[in-house]
Amino acid sequence: MKITDSLDELCINTIRTLAMDGVQKANSGHPGAPMGLADVAYVIWTKFLKHNPGNPDWHDRDRFVLSAGHASMLLYSLLYLTGYGLTMEDLKQFRQWNSRTPGHPEHGLTPGVETTTGPLGQGISNAVGMAIAEKWLAQYFNRPGFNIVDHYTYVIASDGDMMEGVSSEASSLAGHLGLSKLICFYDDNHITIEGCTDLAFSEDVCKRYSAFRWHTQRLDDDATLDELASAIISAQNEKERPSLIAIRTHIGCGSPNKQDSEKAHGEPLGEEEVRLTKKNLGWESEEPFFVPEKAFNHFRKAVEKGCELEGNWNDMFEKYAKEYPDLAKQWHQFMNRELPEDWKKAIPVFTIDKKAIATRNASGTVLNAIAPLIPNLIGGSADLAPSTKTYMEKFGSISKDNFSARNIHFGVREHGMGAIVNGMALHKGVIPYGSTFMVFSDYMRPSVRLSAIMEQPSIWIFTHDSIGVGEDGPTHQPVEHLAALRAIPNLVVIRPADANETASAWRIALESKNRPVAMALTRQNVPILDQTQFPSADEGVEKGAYILSDPEDGLPDIILIGTGSEVSLVLDASKQLKEKGIKVRVVSMPSWELFEDQDDDYKNKVFPPSVKARLAVEAGVTQGWCRYVGSEGDVIGIDHYGASAPGGTVFKQFGFTVENVVDHALALLKK
């Protein structure tokens, strides 16, 4: 871009040189994008971004999302320069062990980083969720003269972000919902790792986003900073659509030999090229990490300005609290993810005299029972609410013109849904959930994984959890998915055995503060378990595994372990084994992760080390069960794909029958 003011040029080149030096010192990273985007980011951060470096978590700050997370030195330079508590030493420790400046921005590690980015397409999709949360909270809390929720979400996205399908899914929904406070800057630098983007990418991105119902603008490389500022103002004045500003940038801007080359993308420029670039930029020092005092002082004005901005907001909120005390109380509850008093009293209890019920249906019953008491619980499904039972009946559907509703129709966009739910959780103020068939968790696995990395309490509801799906066949019958979800660190997976365990799963998910929870729910009906003789389902689910049935005296000869729909199966099998004089313990194990949270005393109480005969039964792959059945135990599972037939038939044909469980148990005891 054309830069006419000497101070602007000095500040922009400060960002460029810090990015070059950080990558060069680490001998690893991406210098080109920060160099090309320095002018764009400078305008956003010094002329438009509403933020307070002294309080990175101020609720009404603008959100800035660097979706092009490989350009992390751009963000770290800005955070240092504007006073977020990063030090020069932090910049020098870029990509090093135990530093606050990792290779890609990580939420919760570095102050001012709104979301973990790097997997392309995720950041812009998270931003859609943030914009949804902003718009929903604004309609809920704002009153005449009191716009306590009034902020923008700014995103910088790369060519890679635009190529990834998740960004299209999320951007399409953003346009449909008219998220006018979402402004995306498209870094159109024409370069990817392999070379020029025209190797694989020739579409008109602005036309695509126009089709998504976005307001679009394009700036060529000869545009001025004032013209960029005018484009941002135009985007802010657009009240019906989100905005995309496509900007022709030059990767490695200023580098004599590597500008506009893939060589500036993912590797250091090299010491000689860094020297030549600084000379080409008219930089006054060859000293690494040099920051001119004039530039530093200009950037640090953000500290005083931010304090003033938040101070004005605090004054407004104080008056708001006097006029609307109940709303002010709710504001604090929402932002701290506090649940209303006595909300748990609304959780239904399912008695054994009731008919068998699918856990997806039980989940829907629980959701609709608690929804009136938790007004910031919002979410939906990827076009499957009638099947996943995740529609809150009394609270309508969110649309462009109705953000007082609470149900979101994500459309057939599983991956976009996942990233959007994470964005809402990151924003805070709402409790978001997303749902689909369990087999389609594959489509959204990157988003589920990121919810776990970021320690966000996103709620994932996966129904149709096994071969019990039946006639839809192998394409819709998950077999490896439980193991795949359990493989994600910090994700709590709960596969409840009946309606009461499902109710407990909802309680655990809603009370979670730093872990996402995934529920695996049945399509087919399962009986309600008799809890009268043993610990309640609520207590048992919270511990991950619990004794459901036990011998009258002494240790068991064998332990039968079940999850989900297979718990009732092993209970029936235990009755036949008991008739044969065998002492049987039945353990319901809805959550491996919650069980691993328990101390050794509890674990040994459930699984006494002296009892070697253990048989696990689960309609999924057997992978991982060796941890609980040991080398002398056995597993009845399904290490192959399913088949198209009624669910009961499929279960029978694949050995999920009382007879087969009994036979396996007897064979195990003979060992």
C-alpha positions in Angstrom: 0.0 0.0 0.0 1.1 3.6 -0.5 2.3 5.2 2.7 2.8 9.0 2.7 3.2 9.8 6.4 6.7 9.3 7.9 5.4 8.2 11.3 3.0 5.6 9.8 5.9 4.3 7.7 8.2 4.0 10.7 5.5 2.1 12.7 4.7 -0.2 9.9 8.4 -1.0 9.3 8.8 -1.6 13.0 6.3 -4.4 12.7 8.0 -5.8 9.6 11.5 -5.8 11.1 10.3 -7.4 14.4 8.6 -10.1 12.3 11.8 -10.7 10.3 14.0 -10.7 13.3 11.8 -13.0 15.3 11.6 -15.6 12.6 15.3 -15.3 11.8 16.4 -15.8 15.4 14.1 -18.9 15.7 15.4 -20.1 12.4 11.8 -21.1 11.8 8.5 -19.5 10.9 6.7 -17.4 8.4 8.1 -13.9 7.8 6.4 -13.0 4.6 2.7 -12.6 5.6 3.5 -10.4 8.6 5.6 -8.2 6.3 2.9 -8.0 3.7 0.1 -7.3 6.3 2.0 -4.9 8.5 0.2 -1.8 7.0 -3.2 -3.4 7.2 -2.8 -4.5 10.8 -1.3 -1.1 11.7 -4.4 0.7 10.5 -6.8 -1.7 12.3 -4.9 -1.6 15.6 -4.1 2.1 15.8 -7.2 3.7 14.2 -10.1 1.3 14.7 -9.6 -1.5 17.2 -11.5 -0.9 20.5 -9.4 -2.6 23.1 -7.6 -2.2 26.4 -4.1 -3.7 26.6 -4.4 -3.4 30.4 -7.4 -5.7 30.5 -7.3 -8.1 27.5 -10.5 -9.7 28.8 -12.7 -6.6 28.9 -16.0 -7.9 27.7 -16.9 -5.2 25.2 -13.6 -5.1 23.4 -13.5 -5.6 19.7 -12.3 -9.1 18.8 -9.3 -9.4 16.5 -8.8 -12.8 15.0 -5.6 -13.7 13.0 -7.1 -16.5 11.0 -3.8 -16.7 9.1 -2.2 -18.0 12.3 1.1 -18.7 10.5 1.6 -14.9 10.6 1.8 -15.1 14.3 4.8 -12.7 14.6 2.5 -10.0 13.2 0.2 -10.4 16.2 3.0 -10.9 18.7 4.7 -7.7 17.5 1.4 -5.8 17.9 0.7 -7.2 21.3 4.2 -6.2 22.5 4.1 -2.7 20.9 0.6 -1.8 22.2 1.3 -2.9 25.8 -0.3 -6.3 26.4 2.5 -7.4 28.7 4.6 -9.2 26.2 8.2 -8.3 26.5 11.0 -8.0 24.0 12.4 -11.2 25.5 9.1 -12.9 24.6 9.6 -11.9 21.0 13.2 -13.2 21.1 11.9 -16.5 22.4 9.6 -17.0 19.4 8.9 -20.7 18.9 11.1 -21.8 21.8 10.4 -24.0 24.7 8.0 -22.6 27.4 7.7 -19.2 25.6 4.6 -17.1 25.3 5.2 -16.7 21.6 4.5 -20.2 20.1 4.6 -20.9 16.4 0.9 -20.3 16.0 -1.3 -18.1 18.3 -2.6 -20.1 21.3 -5.6 -18.9 23.3 -5.0 -18.8 27.0 -1.2 -18.7 26.7 -0.6 -15.3 25.3 -2.6 -12.3 26.5 -4.6 -10.7 23.7 -4.9 -13.9 21.6 -8.6 -14.4 21.1 -8.5 -17.9 19.6 -6.0 -20.6 18.7 -5.3 -20.4 15.0 -3.1 -22.2 12.5 -5.4 -24.8 11.1 -6.6 -22.7 8.2 -10.3 -21.7 8.0 -10.8 -22.1 11.7 -10.1 -18.5 12.7 -12.6 -16.9 10.4 -15.1 -19.5 11.3 -14.6 -18.9 15.0 -15.1 -15.2 14.3 -18.5 -16.0 12.9 -19.4 -17.6 16.3 -18.0 -14.5 18.1 -20.2 -12.3 15.9 -23.3 -14.4 16.6 -22.6 -14.2 20.3 -22.2 -10.4 20.1 -25.4 -9.9 18.2 -27.4 -12.2 20.5 -26.1 -10.6 23.7 -26.7 -7.2 22.3 -30.4 -7.9 21.8 -30.6 -9.5 25.2 -28.9 -6.8 27.3 -28.9 -3.5 25.4 -31.5 -0.9 26.4 -32.1 2.6 25.1 -29.0 4.7 26.0 -27.1 1.6 27.2 -25.4 -0.3 24.4 -23.3 -2.3 26.8 -22.7 -4.9 24.0 -21.4 -3.0 21.0 -18.3 -4.3 19.4 -16.9 -5.6 16.1 -15.1 -8.8 15.2 -12.2 -8.1 12.9 -10.5 -11.0 11.0 -7.4 -11.3 8.8 -7.7 -14.3 6.6 -5.3 -15.7 4.0 -5.7 -17.5 0.7 -5.4 -20.7 2.6 -8.3 -19.7 4.8 -10.4 -19.0 1.7 -9.5 -22.4 0.2 -10.5 -24.4 3.2 -14.1 -25.6 3.1 -14.9 -24.8 6.7 -14.6 -21.0 6.0 -17.2 -21.3 3.2 -19.5 -23.2 5.5 -19.2 -20.6 8.3 -19.2 -17.6 5.9 -22.3 -18.7 4.2 -24.2 -18.8 7.5 -22.7 -15.4 8.5 -24.2 -13.9 5.4 -27.5 -15.6 5.9 -27.7 -14.3 9.5 -26.6 -10.7 8.5 -23.7 -10.5 10.9 -23.0 -6.9 10.1 -20.3 -6.4 12.8 -18.1 -9.0 11.3 -15.4 -7.5 9.1 -12.8 -9.7 7.3 -9.7 -8.6 5.6 -8.6 -11.0 2.9 -4.8 -11.0 2.5 -4.8 -11.5 -1.3 -1.0 -12.0 -1.7 -1.2 -14.6 -4.5 1.2 -17.0 -2.8 1.0 -20.4 -1.0 3.6 -22.9 0.0 3.8 -24.5 -3.4 4.0 -21.2 -5.3 1.6 -18.8 -7.0 -2.1 -19.4 -6.0 -3.0 -19.8 -9.7 -1.6 -23.3 -9.5 -4.9 -24.3 -7.8 -7.0 -21.3 -7.1 -8.5 -18.9 -9.6 -11.9 -18.1 -8.4 -13.1 -14.5 -7.7 -13.3 -14.5 -3.9 -15.3 -11.3 -3.8 -17.9 -12.6 -6.1 -18.1 -15.8 -4.0 -18.6 -13.7 -0.8 -21.2 -11.5 -2.6 -23.1 -14.7 -3.3 -22.8 -15.5 0.4 -24.6 -12.1 1.0 -21.5 -10.3 2.2 -20.7 -6.7 1.5 -17.4 -6.7 -0.5 -14.7 -4.2 -1.4 -11.4 -4.6 -3.2 -8.3 -2.5 -2.7 -5.3 -2.7 -5.1 -1.7 -2.5 -4.0 -1.6 1.2 -4.8 -4.3 2.0 -2.3 -3.4 4.4 0.5 -3.8 3.9 4.2 -6.6 6.5 4.1 -8.4 4.5 1.5 -8.1 1.4 3.7 -9.5 3.4 6.6 -12.4 4.6 4.3 -13.1 1.0 3.4 -13.3 0.0 7.1 -15.7 2.9 7.8 -17.8 1.7 4.8 -17.9 -1.8 6.3 -18.9 -0.4 9.7 -21.7 1.6 8.1 -23.1 -1.6 6.5 -25.9 -2.6 8.8 -27.3 -5.7 6.9 -24.3 -7.8 5.9 -20.9 -8.9 7.1 -18.0 -7.3 5.1 -15.1 -8.6 3.2 -12.3 -6.3 2.2 -9.9 -7.9 -0.2 -6.5 -6.3 -0.2 -3.8 -7.0 -2.8 -0.7 -7.4 -0.6 2.8 -8.5 -1.3 4.2 -11.3 0.7 7.7 -10.5 2.1 7.1 -6.8 1.3 10.4 -5.0 1.1 12.6 -8.0 0.5 14.7 -7.4 -2.6 14.9 -11.0 -3.6 12.0 -12.8 -1.9 9.0 -10.4 -2.2 6.1 -12.1 -4.0 7.9 -15.5 -3.7 6.9 -18.7 -1.9 10.4 -18.5 -0.4 9.1 -15.7 1.9 6.3 -17.8 3.2 7.5 -20.6 5.5 11.2 -20.1 6.1 13.5 -17.4 7.4 14.6 -14.8 4.9 18.3 -15.5 5.8 20.6 -13.1 7.6 21.9 -11.5 4.4 18.3 -11.0 3.0 17.2 -9.5 6.3 20.1 -7.0 6.1 19.2 -6.1 2.5 15.5 -5.8 3.3 16.2 -3.4 6.2 18.4 -1.3 3.9 15.7 -1.4 1.2 13.1 -0.2 3.8 15.4 2.7 4.9 15.7 1.1 8.3 18.0 3.1 10.6 19.6 0.1 12.4 20.8 -3.4 11.6 20.5 -4.3 15.2 18.0 -7.2 15.6 14.7 -6.3 17.4 15.4 -2.6 17.2 12.3 -0.5 18.0 12.5 3.3 17.4 11.4 5.3 20.4 9.0 7.4 18.3 7.3 4.3 17.0 7.1 2.7 20.4 5.6 5.7 22.0 3.0 6.0 19.2 1.9 2.4 19.6 1.8 2.6 23.4 -0.9 5.3 23.2 -3.2 2.3 23.1 -2.7 1.8 26.9 -4.0 5.2 27.9 -6.7 5.1 25.2 -7.8 1.6 26.2 -8.0 2.5 29.9 -10.3 5.5 28.9 -12.5 3.3 26.7 -13.1 0.7 29.3 -13.5 3.4 32.0 -16.3 5.0 30.0 -17.9 1.6 29.5 -17.6 0.9 33.3 -19.3 4.2 34.0 -22.1 3.4 31.6 -22.5 -0.1 33.1 -22.7 1.4 36.6 -25.7 3.5 35.6 -27.1 0.5 33.7 -26.9 -1.6 36.9 -28.9 1.0 38.8 -31.6 1.1 36.2 -31.6 -2.6 35.3 -30.3 -4.4 38.4 -31.7 -7.8 37.3 -30.1 -7.6 33.9 -26.8 -6.5 35.4 -26.8 -9.5 37.7 -27.5 -11.7 34.7 -24.7 -10.1 32.8 -22.1 -11.2 35.4 -23.6 -14.6 35.6 -23.5 -15.0 31.8 -19.9 -13.8 31.5 -18.7 -16.0 34.3 -20.6 -19.0 33.0 -22.5 -19.2 36.2 -25.7 -21.2 36.2 -28.9 -19.9 38.0 -29.7 -21.2 41.4 -31.8 -24.4 41.6 -31.5 -25.0 37.9 -30.7 -28.7 38.6 -34.1 -29.1 40.1 -35.5 -28.9 36.6 -33.5 -32.0 35.5 -36.1 -34.8 35.1 -35.8 -38.1 36.9 -36.8 -41.1 34.8 -38.4 -43.9 36.9 -38.1 -47.6 36.0 -41.8 -47.9 35.5 -41.5 -45.8 32.4 -41.1 -47.3 28.9 -37.7 -47.8 27.3 -36.4 -44.6 25.7 -33.6 -43.7 23.3 -31.0 -41.6 25.0 -31.3 -39.1 22.2 -35.0 -38.7 23.2 -34.0 -38.5 26.9 -31.5 -35.8 26.0 -34.2 -33.8 24.2 -36.5 -34.1 27.3 -33.7 -32.9 29.5 -32.8 -30.0 27.2 -36.3 -28.7 27.1 -36.7 -29.1 30.8 -33.7 -27.0 31.6 -33.8 -24.5 28.8 -36.3 -22.1 30.5 -34.0 -21.8 33.5 -30.7 -21.2 31.5 -31.6 -18.3 29.2 -28.1 -18.1 27.6 -28.1 -21.7 26.4 -28.2 -21.5 22.6 -27.3 -24.0 19.9 -28.7 -26.3 17.3 -27.8 -29.0 14.8 -26.4 -29.5 11.3 -29.9 -29.8 9.8 -30.7 -32.8 12.1 -32.6 -31.3 15.0 -35.7 -33.6 14.5 -33.3 -36.6 14.8 -30.8 -35.3 17.4 -33.7 -33.9 19.5 -31.8 -30.7 20.1 -34.5 -28.1 19.3 -35.7 -26.0 22.3 -39.4 -26.0 21.7 -40.3 -22.7 23.3 -37.5 -20.5 22.1 -37.8 -20.1 18.3 -35.3 -20.1 15.5 -32.5 -17.4 15.2 -32.7 -15.6 11.9 -31.3 -12.4 10.5 -34.2 -10.4 11.9 -34.8 -12.4 15.1 -31.9 -12.7 17.5 -34.1 -13.0 20.5 -34.6 -16.7 19.6 -32.2 -19.4 20.8 -32.1 -22.2 18.2 -29.5 -22.0 15.5 -30.0 -23.8 12.2 -26.5 -24.4 11.1 -27.5 -26.1 7.9 -25.7 -29.1 6.5 -22.4 -27.7 7.7 -20.9 -29.9 10.4 -17.4 -28.5 10.3 -18.6 -24.9 10.2 -20.9 -25.6 13.1 -18.1 -26.9 15.2 -15.9 -23.9 14.6 -18.8 -21.5 15.2 -19.7 -23.1 18.5 -16.1 -22.7 19.6 -16.2 -19.0 18.6 -19.3 -18.5 20.7 -17.7 -20.2 23.7 -14.6 -18.1 23.3 -16.6 -14.9 23.2 -18.2 -15.8 26.5 -21.7 -14.9 27.6 -23.5 -17.8 25.9 -23.4 -21.5 26.5 -23.3 -23.1 23.1 -24.0 -26.6 21.8 -23.9 -28.3 18.4 -25.3 -31.6 17.3 -25.1 -34.1 14.5 -25.0 -37.9 13.9 -22.0 -39.4 15.5 -20.6 -40.7 12.2 -20.4 -37.1 11.0 -18.1 -36.1 13.9 -15.4 -37.0 11.4 -16.5 -33.9 9.4 -15.9 -31.6 12.4 -13.0 -33.4 14.2 -10.6 -30.4 13.7 -13.1 -28.2 15.5 -13.7 -30.7 18.3 -10.0 -31.1 18.7 -9.5 -27.3 19.0 -12.2 -27.0 21.6 -10.1 -29.4 23.7 -6.8 -27.6 23.0 -8.3 -24.3 23.9 -10.0 -25.7 27.0 -13.4 -24.4 25.9 -16.6 -25.9 27.4 -18.2 -26.5 24.0 -21.0 -29.1 24.2 -21.1 -31.7 21.4 -24.2 -33.9 21.0 -23.6 -36.9 18.8 -26.6 -39.2 18.3 -27.1 -42.5 16.3 -24.0 -43.7 18.2 -23.6 -47.3 16.9 -24.6 -50.1 14.5 -28.0 -49.7 16.2 -28.6 -47.0 13.5 -29.7 -50.0 11.5 -31.0 -49.7 7.9 -28.9 -46.7 6.9 -25.9 -49.1 6.8 -22.1 -48.8 7.2 -21.9 -45.2 6.0 -24.1 -44.1 8.9 -23.0 -46.6 11.5 -20.1 -45.3 13.6 -17.8 -48.0 14.8 -14.4 -46.3 15.1 -15.7 -43.0 16.3 -15.8 -43.6 20.1 -12.2 -44.6 20.0 -11.4 -41.6 17.8 -13.1 -39.1 20.2 -11.5 -40.7 23.2 -8.1 -40.2 21.6 -8.5 -36.4 21.8 -6.9 -35.2 25.1 -9.0 -33.0 27.3 -12.3 -34.1 25.6 -14.7 -35.7 28.0 -16.7 -38.4 26.1 -19.9 -39.7 27.8 -21.9 -42.6 26.4 -24.8 -42.9 28.8 -26.6 -46.2 29.3 -30.1 -44.8 29.9 -32.2 -41.7 30.4 -30.9 -40.9 33.9 -27.3 -41.2 32.8 -28.1 -38.9 29.9 -29.5 -36.3 32.4 -26.3 -36.6 34.4 -24.3 -36.1 31.2 -26.1 -32.8 30.6 -25.4 -31.6 34.1 -21.7 -32.4 33.7 -21.5 -30.7 30.3 -23.2 -27.5 31.6 -21.0 -27.3 34.7 -17.8 -27.9 32.8 -15.6 -24.8 32.8 -12.4 -25.9 31.0 -13.2 -29.1 29.0 -15.6 -29.8 26.1 -18.0 -32.6 26.6 -19.2 -35.0 23.8 -22.3 -37.1 24.4 -22.8 -40.3 22.4 -26.5 -41.0 22.3 -28.6 -43.9 20.9 -31.2 -43.9 18.2 -32.8 -47.1 19.6 -34.7 -47.3 22.8 -32.9 -48.6 25.9 -34.5 -49.6 29.2 -34.3 -47.3 32.3 -31.9 -48.9 34.7 -32.9 -49.8 38.3 -30.8 -47.6 40.5 -32.5 -48.4 43.8 -29.8 -50.7 45.2 -26.7 -48.9 44.0 -25.2 -45.4 43.7 -27.4 -43.0 41.8 -26.7 -42.6 38.1 -25.7 -39.0 38.7 -23.0 -39.9 41.2 -21.9 -42.8 39.0 -21.6 -40.9 35.7 -19.6 -38.1 37.5 -17.1 -40.8 38.4 -17.0 -42.2 34.9 -17.7 -45.8 36.0 -19.7 -47.3 38.8 -21.0 -50.6 40.1 -24.5 -51.3 38.9 -24.9 -54.8 40.1 -22.8 -57.0 42.5 -22.7 -60.4 44.2 -24.4 -60.6 47.6 -21.1 -61.3 49.3 -17.4 -61.4 48.5 -15.5 -60.4 45.4 -16.9 -61.2 42.0 -15.6 -64.0 39.8 -16.0 -61.9 36.8 -16.7 -58.2 36.0 -18.9 -57.3 33.0 -18.3 -53.8 31.7 -20.8 -52.0 29.4 -21.3 -48.6 27.9 -24.4 -47.0 26.4 -26.9 -49.4 25.0 -24.8 -52.4 25.9 -25.2 -51.9 29.7 -28.7 -53.4 29.7 -27.3 -56.3 27.6 -24.6 -57.1 30.1 -27.1 -56.8 33.0 -29.3 -59.4 31.3 -26.3 -61.6 30.7 -25.3 -61.3 34.4 -28.6 -62.7 35.5 -28.0 -65.9 33.5 -24.5 -66.2 34.8 -25.8 -65.8 38.4 -28.2 -68.7 37.8 -25.1 -70.8 37.0 -23.7 -69.9 40.4 -21.2 -67.4 39.1 -20.5 -64.2 41.1 -20.9 -61.3 38.7 -20.3 -57.6 39.0 -21.7 -55.3 36.3 -20.0 -51.9 35.8 -21.6 -49.1 33.8 -18.7 -47.1 32.3 -20.1 -44.1 30.5 -16.8 -42.0 30.5 -13.2 -43.2 30.4 -12.0 -39.6 30.9 -14.1 -39.0 34.1 -13.0 -42.4 35.5 -9.4 -41.5 34.9 -10.0 -38.3 37.1 -10.7 -40.6 40.1 -8.1 -41.6 42.7 -6.6 -45.1 42.8 -8.7 -46.2 45.7 -11.9 -45.6 43.7 -10.5 -47.2 40.6 -9.5 -50.3 42.6 -12.8 -50.4 44.2 -14.6 -50.6 40.9 -12.0 -52.9 39.3 -10.3 -54.9 42.1 -6.8 -55.9 40.8 -7.3 -59.4 42.0 -10.3 -60.0 39.7 -8.6 -60.8 36.4 -11.7 -62.0 34.5 -13.1 -58.9 32.9 -15.3 -58.7 29.8 -16.1 -55.3 28.2 -19.0 -55.1 25.7 -19.3 -52.1 23.4 -20.7 -51.7 19.9 -17.5 -50.1 18.6 -13.9 -50.9 17.9 -12.1 -52.7 20.7 -9.2 -50.4 20.6 -8.2 -49.0 24.0 -10.2 -51.4 26.1 -7.1 -53.4 27.1 -6.5 -50.6 29.7 -9.5 -51.8 31.7 -9.9 -55.5 30.9 -6.1 -56.2 31.2 -4.1 -58.9 29.4 -6.4 -61.7 30.8 -9.7 -60.1 29.9 -11.7 -59.9 26.7 -13.8 -57.5 24.7 -16.9 -58.0 22.6 -16.8 -55.2 20.0 -17.0 -54.6 16.3 -13.6 -54.2 14.5 -15.2 -54.0 11.1 -17.9 -52.0 9.4 -21.6 -52.5 9.9 -24.4 -53.6 7.6 -27.7 -52.4 6.3 -30.5 -54.1 8.2 -32.9 -53.4 11.1 -30.8 -52.4 14.2 -31.8 -55.4 16.2 -30.8 -57.8 13.4 -27.4 -56.1 13.1 -26.8 -56.4 16.8 -27.7 -60.1 16.7 -25.6 -60.9 13.7 -22.6 -59.2 15.1 -22.8 -61.0 18.5 -24.4 -58.4 20.7 -26.7 -60.9 22.4 -27.1 -62.2 25.9 -26.1 -65.7 24.7 -22.8 -64.5 23.2 -22.0 -62.4 26.3 -22.6 -65.5 28.5 -20.5 -67.7 26.2 -17.6 -65.3 26.2 -17.8 -64.9 30.0 -17.8 -68.7 30.6 -14.9 -69.1 28.2 -13.0 -66.4 30.0 -13.6 -68.0 33.4 -12.3 -71.4 32.0 -8.9 -69.7 31.4 
